[in-house]
């Protein structure tokens, strides 16, 4: 099928070797937005006290930061970029604490039914995984573009 002459085409930016595909980048961002949005919508609609909502909000933010920080530290070590053992250990500890806080909080939440607990747990895990993937994609894209001179 031929393209109509009046149809405008975008100039295609070539994908560089080692750069994630646009589809993978888009899927990663979509997963992050869906996970975080679902979590926040659940919090907004929850019938819990404001201090409980604040707890779950803080745990998500802490978990996202810890996951990205750990991913960066692991990647830096792998690439030979100096990372202190204390920072590396704190990054691991922070992620473990964030996961423990969400698990303990949901286990002890008497005002939340089991299906809601599952909802919060799954949206938390999706958000954490997607944040790691988005950060990895950004770094892979930057590194690939630097190598190629784009």
Secondary structure, DSSP 8 states (H G I E B T S, - for coil): ----TTS---------TT---HHHHHHHHHHHHHHHHHHHHHHHH--S-HHHHHHHHHHHHHHHHHHHHHHHHHHHHHTT----HHHHHHHHHHHHHHHHHHHHHHHH-TTS-HHHHHHHHHHHHHHHHHHHHHHHHHHHHHHHHHHHT-
